[in-house]
């Protein structure tokens, strides 16, 4: 009987973690993207933070795909 209770508790913990992990991934992806767009000079810091979240918590993080230049930087021919 105790074994069944332990198995049920483990299953509940795994389901809760999976549900929470999705919300955490979405929040971190959105936050890192927004912070990178506001402060382009800190892109490397946010990239390292994203990598740390992937390694430490096994989260699936998206790369911030930002344009390489702004409209003001485009050369006119």
N, C-alpha and C positions, 0 to 999 in steps of 0.2 A: 504494500500500500504506500509506503514511504517513497519507494522508487517512482511510482506513478506521479506522486505529488511533485517530486523533484523534476521529472520530465516535463510536466505541465508548466512549472515555474520557468524552466529554461526556455520552453517554446514561447511563453508570454514575453520573456525578456528579449528574445531574438526578434519577435514581431514588433515590439515597441521600439527597439533600437533601429530596425529597418525603417519604420515609419518616421522616427525622429531624424534619422540620417538623411532622408530625402529632403526634409524641411531645412536642415542645417546646410546641405549642399546648395539648395536654391538660394538661401540667404547669403552664404559666403560668395557664391558665384556673382550674385547681383551686387554685393558690397564691393568685392574686388574690382569688378568692371567699373562701377561708378567712381570709386576712388582713383582708379587709373585714368579715367577720362578727365577728372578734375585736376589731378597733379601728375602730368605725364612724366615728370622727372623722377617720380617714385615707382615707376613701373617694375623695376627690378626687385624692390622690396616686396611688392604685392605678389610678384611671381614666386619669390622664395616662400612667402606665407602660404600661397596656394599649394606649393610642393610639400610643405610641412604638413598641411591638412591631409594631403593624399597619403603621405607616408605613415603618419602617426595614427590617423583614424580610419584609414582605408576608404576615404571619401572619393567620389568621382567628381573631379573638378574640371571645369571647362577653361580653356585658355582664353584670355581676353584678346580677341581679334580686332585690334584697332587699326585704323588707316595709318600708313607710314608717314603721311604728311597732311597738313591742313590746306584749305583752299588758298590761304595767303602764301603758301610755300610753292604752289604749282607755278612752273615757268610758263609764261605766255610766249608762243612762237610768233 
